């Protein structure tokens, strides 16, 4: 006859065996299996994301904070992975201070680090620029509501503004070192989110062109016609 303890013993045995699999699977194999589980059982996606948030907040973020004073290329790689996990699991606002530190330290290493760190940074700055754009895109998605687009809360606005300031300061550092600014897309995305492109500092001519902010007046049309007292370009009639 089965005793009440038997199901628990069996469950513990299964968990132990599963843990053995997890410990011994290569990382690529584990990723493949997790993707397969999520595709086959989409209902567990919420649990997966919740456990990721818990891990990041309890383990990954404290580890990144403890090591920030001795940041090196290894720390930057690990922190970049943490930022990507945070954006993926819904911690995009919490990721903004960390991605700001990442951008600042990476640029500093590219300018003042040893040869190995400079080589790493030169290969990674563009990727970090993309990571910031992804984080800002995730923030923008949180602002979508059934009635349209909501405003940033005071705390959210403060986080975005602090990241924007880091990016603005880093642009000045790059200019002083006669270095091409590596975070142009990130600064444009952050400025756009704040609605402060014009007050975030003067862009270079090339950046202004990229952002459509050259300030040139529209060309006067050589052929026009009048409709209801308004002078319109002749091309409009062709569109109709």
C-alpha positions, 0 to 999 in steps of 0.5 A: 500500500502506498504511503502519503510520503511516496508521491513526495519521494517520487517527485524529489527523485524526478527533480533530482534527475531533471537537475542532473540533466540541466547541470550536464547539458551544454548551454546551446542544448539547454537553450534549444530545449527551453525554446522548444518547451516555450513553443510547445507550451506557450502558457508557461511563458509568463512563468518563464519571464517571471522567474527571469525577473526574479533571477535578475533582481536577486542575482544578476543585478547585485552581482553587476553592482558589486563588480562595477568599481572594477569593470573590465571587458568581462564585466561589460560582456556579462552586464550586456547580457543582463541588460538584454535579459531585463529588456526581454522579461519586462524590466526595461525601466530598471535596465536604463541605469545599468545600460547607462553605466555600460555605455559610459564605461565602454566609452571610457575603456575605448579611450583610456583602457589598455590595448585589450580593452580598447580592442574590445570596446571598438568592437562593442560600442556599436552593439551597445548603441543597439542595446540602448535603442532596444531598451528605449523601444521596449519603454515606448511599447509600455506607453501604448494604452487602449486610448492611445499613448500615455505620458511617462510617470515622474519616476520613468521620466527621471530614468530616461532623462538620466540616460539621456544625460549620460549619452549627452556627456559621452558625446562631449567626451568623444568630441574632445578625443576627436572620436566618432560618436558611437551612440548616435542612434541611442541619443536620437531614440532617447531624445525622441522619447523625451520629445527634446531633440531640439533642446538636447544639444546641437547635433552635428551636420551629419546627425541633423541630416540623419534625423531630418533636422537640417532646418532648411526651409522647404523649396518654393514650388515653381508650378502652383494652382489655387483651390479655395483661396489657397496656393498649392503645388501643381503636383497635388492635382496629379495625386488626386 
